[in-house]
Amino acid sequence: MKYPLFVYIIIFSLFSCSENKEKIYPTKMPLTESVYASATVQPDSLYQAYSIVIGILDKTWVEEGDLVKKGDPILQITNTSPELNAENAKLALQLARENYSGNAAVLSGIQDEIQAAELKFINDSINYFRQKNLWDQNIGSKVEYDNRKLNYELSRNNLNLLQRKYRQTKNELETQLRQAENNYQTSLTTSEDFTIKSKINGTVYAIYKNPGEIVNTQQPVAAVGKSDKFIIELLVDEVDIVKLKIGQQVFLTLDSYNSKVFEATLDKIYPRKDERSQTFKVEALFTDPPITLYPGLSGEGNIVIAKKEETLTIPKEYLINSSKVLTENGEIEVTLGLQNLDRVEILEGIDENTAIYKPEQ
């Protein structure tokens, strides 16, 4: 039976196209799935030092790169107001002490008045009760008795008044003395605040002000961090953050070390997302860090989330719509597993003997 020529041309074209397509077979091989992250190296415990007072930077005790111990001075800030306040507080404290317990103490004068009032009260008391005994015996005049009684009552009231005045004055002076002591200690603390000291044992990585410049409370004046321990800050896309767990293996490349790969371990996951970059920050620790590291070294990291020693894989470019492959029998649905940048694991749908074709772009 003979067919028209165009039928033979179509059959030949289809056969030729099928033969020209790239054909491969799934391969069993190790496969690792990881999450990509941009990386920056920073010293551990790195912090920005701020001044809690406003003044002028007078002196820098250290230079960038110097080692410091906890409590070592870093910057000295000058301002005459705290010194004057401290001097005024000291004078006020001396006056409060003198008023309370010195030679010119206010209480001493009141005590002298009390002693005189006690003597007068005793004398008036004796005269009154003597006159009262006489009056009970109808001896003496009523006027004299009333005068002695009045003097006695006035002396008693005056003595009670002075005693109350003494107690009240003593309480007030004690309060003033404690307030003066507190004010003086506060003024000393404020003066000390003009010397910025290191909070940790580490290295001074940055000093942001020069002597003579104004220092305020809004801008940092220095950066200090540990010298012997560095962390790796990694920025992870929000679609990948749920795949991460503490302890996962991290492979890191740094621009300063070319293609050398360093190993690290995921140590911390920050729960808050950066709304501007839509990323999450995580931290990793070097397993075997480079000998030389500097703050701000950048690179790339891959966080291993799954690994198989041997599994069936195909190149990602052979997938159709992320879930199918083209075979001699047409498109077949496949179940995917692990993935990396260029290969994907096949769990179901095809085997090692299934030929697949690269789809046309």
Secondary structure, 3 states (H helix, E strand, C coil): CCCCHHHHHHHHHHHHHHHHCCEECCEEEEEEEEEEEEEEEEECCCEEECCCCCEEEEEECCCCCCEECCCCEEEEEECHHHHHHHHHHHHHHHHHHHHHHCCCCHHHHHHHHHHHHHHHHHHHHHHHHHHHHHHHCCCCCHHHHHHHHHHHHHHHHHHHHHHHHHHHHHHHHHHHHHHHHHHHHHHHHHHHCCEEECCCCEEEEEECCCCCCEECCCCCCEEEECCCCEEEEEEEECCCHHHCCCCCEEEEEEHHHCCCEEEEEEEEEEEEEECCCCEEEEEEEECCCCCCCCCCCEEEEEEEEEEEEEEEEEEHHHCECCCEEEECCEEEECEEEEECCCEEEEEECCCCCCCEECCCC
